[in-house]
């Protein structure tokens, strides 16, 4: 079970006994959340073997009809999913390959399914090798075989096979520019799909005419199947023209590598075939099933807060937009609860899920959840009973070792005592440095899963 590594430090940093108790409620809720979204548990819950039938969310597959069963995939949660699937299916599995983040392969105990490591969030040569190995494996499948694909957040960078003349270096450059400019995950993946030879339904095309079952853990708002891991087994709803428009929208087009622009322009005028769309023959024998998502994470967090006697409100699982603006809004909600008891009187816990973005204009270090927390702290200064905490469920918030951060009504006061200007840190996108000095970083290490972000807003007087 994932634990908050610096839990005691976060509790000891409380400004009062009541504040400590509220912090404990929030940290308990996060730990309950991590337990519920464990990808192995989710897979075991959603995938069953009944005699010779593989049963998944109401769908049944008679395993006696298949000569071979091959398991492939990639993502932060895919290793645990593969481990669970191998325990469920055992000797039914003939072969497989899963690509996981570098440094994590030893965590997973599989016999039939090879675990292969690659880089995240920027792809490396192993990302290319992993994608090629998977394509080579499934191209051997025929109409009598079953290919089970396990995908989760992180799959886009872990399985990177640049299209045609595009080099990995050029693909990495475009990905990095998109990550830094504030593009949404949907927009990033729309571009990725059109500079890739693996994503956007192309894996399903390579596996045809085999039966394909995609098992997905969603890290995308609303669970659009073609965006999760850039949709290797899903019809692509975007086009080359969409990819060009996104790069132009964020003023990246002129800076993009020539090879990338050439491929996208050739695709736009029909010189390169579009990714397979809805209705294509390649999807006739394909089923895609979402096993877990951010909404599940939000509901679990709500249940944990209720156990501590808080009135609760599940606000949304569609949180998006600029992180600092969202933090400002959440801080304002906490202040409103404290002043007027609206929308709920204390003790109250509000849960929000989704994924914001950060438009990087400064030279500091941080992540979207730390930026949410810092901007919220500026709005709840002086509110004794308020605690706001925001985390990324993969345990890695931006290019830092923190999952997110926790703030209260005393956070800004403490920063002033240290002669730190919170607003300047926010302007410089340097939330990590701020919390490293003031306290409040939430540390879990990589969790092995990803279902977006969770923010908890609490205003509570504990008994």
C-alpha positions in Angstrom: 0.0 0.0 0.0 1.2 3.5 -0.9 2.0 5.6 2.2 2.8 9.3 2.6 6.5 9.1 3.4 6.7 12.4 5.3 3.3 12.0 7.1 4.8 12.7 10.5 6.6 15.8 9.3 3.3 17.2 7.8 1.5 16.5 11.1 4.2 18.1 13.2 4.1 21.2 11.0 0.5 21.9 12.2 -0.2 25.2 13.8 -2.6 23.9 16.4 -4.1 20.6 17.7 -7.2 21.1 15.6 -5.1 21.8 12.5 -3.2 18.7 13.2 -6.4 16.6 13.4 -7.7 18.1 10.1 -4.3 17.3 8.4 -4.6 13.8 9.7 -8.1 13.4 8.1 -6.7 14.7 4.8 -3.7 12.4 4.8 -5.9 9.4 5.8 -8.1 10.1 2.9 -5.2 10.2 0.5 -3.9 6.9 1.8 -7.3 5.3 1.4 -7.4 6.7 -2.1 -4.1 5.1 -3.0 -5.2 1.8 -1.7 -8.5 1.9 -3.8 -6.8 2.9 -7.0 -4.1 0.2 -6.8 -4.0 -1.1 -10.4 -3.6 -4.7 -9.3 -6.7 -4.5 -7.1 -8.6 -2.8 -9.8 -7.7 -5.4 -12.4 -8.5 -8.3 -10.0 -11.9 -6.7 -9.3 -12.8 -6.1 -12.9 -11.3 -9.2 -14.6 -12.6 -12.7 -13.7 -12.0 -16.2 -15.0 -15.1 -18.3 -14.9 -14.3 -21.9 -16.1 -12.9 -21.2 -19.5 -14.5 -17.7 -19.9 -12.7 -14.5 -19.4 -15.3 -12.1 -17.9 -14.7 -8.3 -18.0 -17.4 -5.8 -17.1 -20.2 -7.8 -18.7 -18.2 -9.0 -21.7 -17.3 -12.7 -22.0 -14.5 -14.3 -24.1 -14.4 -18.1 -24.5 -10.7 -18.9 -24.1 -11.1 -22.3 -25.7 -11.6 -20.5 -29.0 -8.1 -19.1 -29.1 -4.8 -20.8 -30.0 -2.6 -18.1 -28.4 -3.2 -15.4 -25.9 -0.7 -12.5 -26.0 -0.5 -9.7 -23.5 1.0 -6.3 -24.4 0.9 -2.7 -23.2 2.5 0.1 -21.3 2.1 2.8 -18.7 2.7 3.6 -15.1 0.1 1.0 -14.0 0.6 -1.6 -16.7 3.2 -3.6 -14.6 0.7 -4.2 -11.8 -2.1 -4.9 -14.3 0.1 -7.5 -16.0 1.0 -9.1 -12.7 -2.7 -9.4 -11.8 -3.7 -10.7 -15.2 -1.1 -13.4 -15.1 -2.3 -14.5 -11.7 -5.8 -14.7 -13.1 -5.1 -16.4 -16.4 -2.0 -18.4 -15.6 -1.0 -20.8 -18.3 -3.7 -19.4 -20.7 -1.1 -16.7 -21.5 1.5 -17.7 -24.2 3.5 -14.6 -24.5 3.6 -10.9 -23.7 5.6 -7.6 -23.2 4.8 -4.7 -21.0 6.7 -1.4 -21.0 7.0 0.3 -17.6 8.9 3.4 -16.3 12.6 3.1 -15.8 13.7 1.7 -12.4 10.3 0.0 -11.6 10.5 -3.4 -13.4 11.8 -5.3 -10.4 8.5 -4.6 -8.5 6.6 -6.9 -10.8 6.7 -10.7 -10.7 5.6 -12.2 -14.0 6.7 -15.4 -15.8 5.0 -15.3 -19.2 5.0 -11.5 -19.7 8.3 -9.7 -20.2 8.6 -6.4 -18.3 10.6 -3.8 -20.3 11.7 -0.4 -19.1 11.6 3.0 -20.8 11.7 6.7 -20.0 8.8 8.9 -18.8 7.6 11.7 -19.4 10.1 12.3 -22.3 10.6 9.1 -24.4 14.0 7.5 -24.9 15.5 4.8 -27.2 13.9 2.1 -25.1 10.5 3.6 -25.7 11.2 3.0 -29.4 12.5 -0.5 -28.9 9.6 -1.4 -26.7 7.0 -0.2 -29.2 8.8 -2.2 -32.0 9.0 -5.3 -29.9 5.2 -5.1 -29.2 4.4 -4.6 -32.9 6.6 -7.5 -33.9 4.9 -9.7 -31.3 1.3 -8.9 -32.3 1.9 -9.0 -36.1 2.4 -12.7 -35.7 -1.2 -13.0 -34.3 -4.0 -14.3 -36.5 -7.8 -14.6 -36.4 -7.5 -17.5 -33.9 -5.5 -15.5 -31.3 -6.5 -13.1 -28.5 -4.4 -10.0 -27.8 -5.0 -8.3 -24.5 -3.7 -4.8 -24.3 -3.0 -3.1 -20.9 -2.7 0.7 -21.1 -2.6 3.5 -18.5 -1.3 7.0 -18.0 2.3 7.3 -19.2 1.8 4.9 -22.1 2.3 7.7 -24.6 5.9 8.3 -23.7 6.8 4.8 -22.7 5.8 3.5 -26.2 7.1 6.0 -28.7 7.7 5.0 -32.3 8.2 8.1 -34.5 6.5 8.1 -37.8 8.5 7.9 -41.0 11.4 10.3 -41.1 10.8 11.9 -37.7 13.7 11.2 -35.3 13.2 10.5 -31.6 15.0 13.7 -30.8 12.5 15.7 -32.9 9.5 13.9 -31.3 11.0 14.6 -27.8 11.4 18.3 -28.7 7.8 18.7 -29.7 6.6 16.8 -26.6 8.6 19.0 -24.3 7.3 22.2 -26.0 3.7 21.0 -25.6 4.3 20.1 -21.9 5.7 23.5 -21.2 3.2 25.7 -23.0 0.1 24.6 -21.0 -1.4 22.3 -23.6 -4.0 19.8 -22.3 -3.3 16.1 -22.3 -5.9 15.7 -25.1 -4.1 18.3 -27.3 -0.7 16.7 -26.5 -1.9 13.3 -27.5 -3.6 14.5 -30.7 -0.1 15.7 -31.8 1.6 12.5 -30.6 -0.8 10.3 -32.5 0.0 11.9 -35.8 3.8 11.8 -35.4 3.7 8.1 -34.2 3.6 4.8 -36.0 2.1 3.1 -32.9 -0.7 5.2 -31.5 -4.1 6.4 -32.7 -5.5 2.9 -33.5 -2.4 1.7 -35.3 -1.7 -1.1 -32.8 -5.2 -2.5 -33.5 -4.5 -2.3 -37.2 -1.2 -4.3 -36.7 -3.1 -6.9 -34.7 -5.9 -7.4 -37.2 -7.6 -10.0 -37.6 -6.9 -11.1 -34.1 -9.4 -10.4 -31.3 -8.2 -7.5 -29.3 -9.3 -6.5 -25.8 -8.0 -3.2 -24.4 -8.0 -2.8 -20.6 -7.5 0.8 -19.7 -6.8 2.9 -16.6 -7.8 6.4 -17.5 -5.7 9.5 -16.7 -7.8 11.7 -19.0 -10.8 13.8 -18.1 -14.1 12.2 -19.2 -12.2 9.0 -20.2 -12.0 9.6 -24.0 -10.7 6.2 -25.1 -8.6 7.6 -28.0 -6.6 9.9 -25.6 -5.7 7.3 -22.9 -2.1 6.4 -23.8 -2.9 8.1 -27.2 -5.3 5.3 -28.0 -3.3 2.5 -29.6 -6.4 0.3 -29.9 -9.0 3.0 -30.4 -10.3 4.8 -33.5 -8.6 8.2 -33.8 -11.1 11.1 -33.5 -8.4 13.7 -34.4 -6.7 14.5 -37.7 -3.4 15.8 -39.1 -5.1 19.2 -39.4 -6.0 19.1 -35.7 -2.4 18.4 -34.8 -1.2 21.4 -36.9 -3.9 23.7 -35.4 -2.7 22.8 -31.9 0.9 23.6 -32.6 -0.2 26.9 -34.1 -2.5 27.7 -31.2 0.4 27.5 -28.8 2.8 29.3 -31.2 4.9 26.2 -31.5 4.5 25.6 -35.2 7.3 27.8 -36.4 9.7 26.4 -33.8 8.8 22.7 -34.5 11.3 20.5 -36.2 11.1 20.5 -40.0 10.6 16.7 -40.1 7.5 17.0 -37.9 6.0 19.9 -39.9 6.6 18.0 -43.2 4.9 14.8 -41.9 1.9 16.8 -40.6 1.5 18.8 -43.8 1.8 15.7 -46.0 -0.9 14.0 -43.9 -3.1 17.1 -44.1 -3.1 16.9 -47.9 -3.5 13.1 -48.0 0.0 12.0 -49.0 0.1 10.0 -45.7 -2.8 7.8 -44.7 -4.8 9.0 -41.7 -4.9 7.0 -38.5 -7.8 4.5 -38.6 -11.2 6.0 -37.8 -14.5 4.8 -36.3 -16.1 2.3 -38.7 -12.7 1.0 -40.0 -12.5 -2.8 -40.5 -9.5 -2.9 -38.1 -11.9 -2.4 -35.1 -14.4 -5.1 -36.0 -12.9 -7.5 -33.3 -11.8 -4.9 -30.8 -13.2 -4.2 -27.3 -11.9 -1.4 -25.1 -12.9 -1.3 -21.4 -12.1 1.3 -18.8 -11.4 -0.4 -15.4 -10.6 2.7 -13.3 -10.6 6.5 -13.6 -10.5 9.7 -11.7 -14.2 9.5 -10.7 -13.5 6.3 -8.8 -10.6 8.1 -7.0 -12.9 11.0 -6.1 -15.6 8.8 -4.7 -13.1 6.8 -2.6 -11.7 10.1 -1.2 -15.3 11.3 -0.4 -16.0 8.0 1.5 -12.8 8.4 3.5 -13.8 11.9 4.6 -17.3 10.8 5.5 -15.8 8.2 7.9 -14.3 11.1 9.9 -17.7 12.8 10.2 -17.3 15.5 7.6 -20.1 16.8 5.4 -18.9 16.2 1.9 -19.2 17.5 -1.6 -17.9 15.8 -4.7 -17.5 19.0 -6.8 -16.2 17.6 -10.1 -13.9 15.1 -11.8 -13.4 17.6 -14.7 -11.0 20.0 -13.1 -8.8 21.7 -15.8 -7.4 25.1 -16.7 -4.5 27.0 -15.3 -3.4 25.6 -11.9 -2.9 28.9 -10.1 -6.3 30.1 -11.2 -7.9 26.9 -10.0 -6.1 27.2 -6.6 -7.4 30.8 -6.2 -10.9 29.5 -6.7 -10.6 26.7 -4.2 -9.1 29.1 -1.7 -12.1 31.4 -2.2 -14.5 28.5 -1.6 -12.8 27.6 1.6 -13.0 31.2 2.8 -16.7 31.3 1.8 -17.4 28.2 3.9 -15.6 29.7 6.9 -17.4 33.0 6.7 -21.0 32.0 5.7 -21.3 28.2 5.8 -22.0 28.2 2.0 -22.2 25.8 0.1 -21.9 23.6 3.3 -21.3 24.5 6.9 -18.2 23.1 8.7 -17.0 20.5 9.3 -16.9 20.0 5.5 -14.6 18.3 3.0 -14.8 19.0 -0.7 -13.1 16.8 -3.3 -12.2 17.9 -6.8 -10.5 15.7 -9.5 -9.1 16.2 -12.9 -5.9 17.7 -14.2 -4.8 21.3 -14.6 -2.0 22.8 -16.6 0.9 25.2 -15.9 2.0 27.7 -18.5 5.7 28.0 -17.6 6.9 31.6 -17.7 9.4 31.5 -14.8 12.6 29.6 -14.2 11.7 27.8 -11.0 10.8 24.2 -10.2 7.4 22.9 -9.3 4.3 21.1 -10.5 0.6 21.8 -11.1 -0.5 20.5 -7.7 2.1 22.5 -5.8 1.0 25.5 -7.8 -2.6 24.9 -6.9 -1.7 24.7 -3.2 0.5 27.8 -3.2 -2.2 30.0 -4.9 -4.8 28.6 -2.5 -2.6 29.4 0.5 -2.7 33.1 -0.5 -6.5 33.0 -0.3 -6.9 31.2 3.0 -4.4 33.1 5.1 -5.7 33.5 8.6 -8.5 30.9 8.4 -7.7 28.7 11.4 -9.6 25.6 10.4 -8.9 25.4 6.7 -6.6 22.8 5.1 -6.2 22.4 1.3 -4.1 19.7 -0.3 -3.6 18.7 -3.9 -1.7 15.6 -5.3 -1.0 13.8 -8.5 -2.0 10.2 -8.1 1.2 8.9 -9.8 3.2 10.5 -6.9 5.2 12.7 -9.2 4.1 16.3 -9.6 5.9 18.0 -12.5 9.7 17.5 -12.6 9.9 17.0 -8.8 10.0 14.2 -6.2 6.8 15.5 -4.6 3.2 14.2 -5.2 1.9 17.7 -4.4 1.5 20.0 -1.4 -0.6 20.8 1.7 -1.4 24.3 2.9 -3.4 25.9 5.7 -4.3 29.3 7.1 -0.8 29.7 8.6 1.3 28.8 5.5 1.7 32.4 4.2 2.4 33.7 7.8 5.2 31.1 8.1 6.6 32.2 4.7 6.7 35.8 5.8 8.6 34.8 9.0 11.2 33.3 6.7 11.2 36.4 4.6 9.8 34.6 1.5 7.5 36.3 -0.9 4.9 33.7 -1.9 3.7 35.8 -4.9 7.1 36.0 -6.4 7.6 32.2 -6.0 4.3 31.7 -7.8 5.3 34.1 -10.6 8.5 32.2 -11.0 6.8 28.8 -11.2 8.9 27.9 -8.1 6.4 26.3 -5.8 8.7 23.4 -5.0 11.4 25.7 -3.6 8.8 27.5 -1.6 7.4 24.4 0.1 10.8 22.9 0.6 11.6 25.9 2.9 8.1 26.5 4.4 7.0 22.9 4.7 4.0 21.2 3.0 5.4 19.0 0.3 3.6 15.6 0.1 6.0 12.8 -0.6 4.9 9.3 -1.7 7.4 8.3 -4.3 6.1 6.8 -7.6 2.8 5.1 -6.9 2.7 2.8 -9.9 -0.6 4.2 -11.2 -2.1 7.4 -12.5 -5.8 8.5 -12.5 -5.1 12.3 -12.7 -5.1 14.6 -9.7 -7.1 15.0 -6.5 -7.6 18.1 -4.4 -9.2 18.1 -1.0 -10.6 21.4 0.6 -11.4 21.0 4.3 -12.8 23.5 6.7 -13.3 21.7 10.0 -13.5 22.2 13.7 -12.7 18.8 15.1 -13.9 17.5 18.5 
